[in-house]
Amino acid sequence: MSQAVRPIPENFTSVTPYLTCEGADKALAFYQEAFGAVEVARMASPEGKILHAEIRIGNAMIMLSDDFPEFNSLGPLALKGSPVGVHLYVEDADAAWHRALAAGATPLMPLADAFWGDRFGMLVDPFGHRWSIATHVRDMTPAQIEEAMKSMPAGCPDAQP
């Protein structure tokens, strides 16, 4: 007798990011170097393009593939950016930040103590995907966060969580 199939596969959550990358094989290597990703699965076409891959970063799964313009599957480089980012909570934001920069990421918002209680910074990877790196350092109530936000200088980028 077979076991029941799980509606959400083991090690996955209900929401799983799926990244389209120009050069997914290089993206897989970058994510391993920059974020300590572990490659879980890879399926390539006969031509060598990545049809589907899965990586684990911490306790989260991320899927990715090469771009396929012929199917209107484009990555952020072709689209000149993306409104979607990946938020990565880590034990040590400073160490993760420096590791990602050393691997080739570009900073967008400097790593700093943010008014909402996280050590937080934003960067973009070489494939055009935006990543937020954060470590939660202080528990705050919504009222405390709102009060802290009011004390931020006008136009300060840290006012954008």
C-alpha positions in Angstrom: 0.0 0.0 0.0 1.4 3.4 -1.0 1.7 6.4 1.3 -0.5 9.4 0.7 1.1 12.1 -1.4 1.8 15.3 0.5 0.0 18.3 -1.1 3.1 20.4 -0.2 6.3 18.5 -0.7 8.6 17.8 2.2 11.0 20.7 2.9 8.8 23.2 1.0 6.5 25.9 2.4 3.3 27.2 0.9 5.1 30.0 -0.9 8.4 29.3 -2.8 10.2 31.9 -4.8 10.9 30.9 -8.4 13.7 33.0 -10.0 14.4 33.3 -13.7 18.0 33.9 -14.4 20.1 34.6 -17.6 22.8 32.1 -16.9 21.1 29.9 -14.3 24.2 27.6 -13.9 26.2 30.7 -12.9 23.4 31.9 -10.6 23.5 28.5 -8.9 27.2 28.9 -8.3 26.7 32.5 -7.1 24.0 31.6 -4.6 26.1 28.8 -3.2 29.1 31.2 -2.7 27.1 34.3 -1.6 24.4 32.8 0.5 25.6 29.3 1.4 22.9 27.7 -0.8 22.8 24.0 -1.1 21.8 22.6 -4.6 19.0 20.1 -4.2 18.0 19.4 -7.8 18.9 20.3 -11.3 17.3 19.4 -14.6 19.0 20.6 -17.8 17.9 20.5 -21.4 20.0 18.7 -24.0 21.4 22.1 -24.9 22.5 22.6 -21.3 20.0 25.3 -20.3 18.6 24.8 -16.8 14.9 23.9 -17.1 14.5 23.7 -13.3 16.7 23.7 -10.3 16.1 23.9 -6.5 18.3 25.3 -3.8 18.0 25.5 -0.1 19.2 28.6 1.8 18.8 28.1 5.5 15.4 26.5 5.9 13.9 27.9 2.7 13.7 26.4 -0.8 14.1 28.5 -3.9 13.4 27.3 -7.4 15.1 28.7 -10.5 15.6 28.3 -14.2 17.3 29.8 -17.2 15.4 32.5 -19.1 13.5 31.3 -22.2 12.7 34.4 -24.2 10.9 32.2 -26.8 8.3 31.4 -24.1 8.3 35.0 -22.7 10.1 33.8 -19.6 12.5 36.7 -19.0 14.8 37.5 -16.1 15.3 40.9 -14.5 18.3 41.8 -16.7 16.2 41.6 -19.8 13.3 43.3 -18.1 15.6 46.1 -16.8 14.8 45.2 -13.1 12.1 43.6 -11.1 9.6 44.9 -8.5 10.1 41.7 -6.5 12.8 41.1 -4.0 13.8 38.1 -1.8 14.1 38.8 1.9 16.7 36.7 3.6 16.8 36.4 7.4 20.1 35.2 8.7 21.9 34.7 12.0 24.6 37.3 11.2 23.6 40.0 8.7 27.1 41.5 8.7 28.8 38.2 7.8 26.1 37.4 5.1 26.4 40.9 3.7 30.1 40.8 3.3 30.0 37.3 1.8 27.4 38.4 -0.8 29.5 41.4 -1.7 32.6 39.3 -2.0 30.8 37.0 -4.4 29.8 39.8 -6.7 26.6 41.4 -5.3 26.1 45.2 -5.5 24.8 47.1 -2.6 21.5 49.1 -3.0 20.9 50.2 0.6 23.7 50.0 3.1 23.6 47.5 5.9 22.5 49.4 9.1 20.3 49.1 12.2 16.8 49.9 10.9 14.1 51.6 12.9 11.9 48.5 12.9 14.3 46.4 14.9 16.3 44.6 12.2 19.9 45.0 11.0 19.0 45.4 7.3 20.5 46.1 3.9 19.6 45.6 0.3 21.7 44.4 -2.6 21.3 43.1 -6.2 22.9 39.9 -7.4 24.7 39.7 -10.8 21.5 38.3 -12.4 19.3 41.3 -11.4 17.5 39.9 -8.4 17.2 42.1 -5.4 17.9 40.6 -2.0 17.3 42.1 1.5 19.6 40.7 4.2 18.4 41.0 7.8 19.0 39.8 11.3 16.2 40.6 13.8 18.0 42.4 16.7 15.2 44.0 18.7 11.5 43.1 19.3 9.3 46.2 19.0 5.6 46.9 19.2 3.8 48.4 16.2 3.5 51.7 18.3 7.3 51.7 18.9 8.0 51.1 15.2 5.7 54.0 14.2 7.3 56.3 16.8 10.8 55.3 15.6 9.8 56.0 12.0 8.6 59.5 12.9 12.1 60.3 14.2 13.8 59.4 10.8 15.0 62.3 8.7 12.8 63.1 5.7 13.9 61.2 2.6 16.0 58.8 4.6 16.2 55.4 2.8 15.9 53.6 6.1 12.4 54.8 6.3 11.5 52.2 3.6 11.2 48.8 5.3 
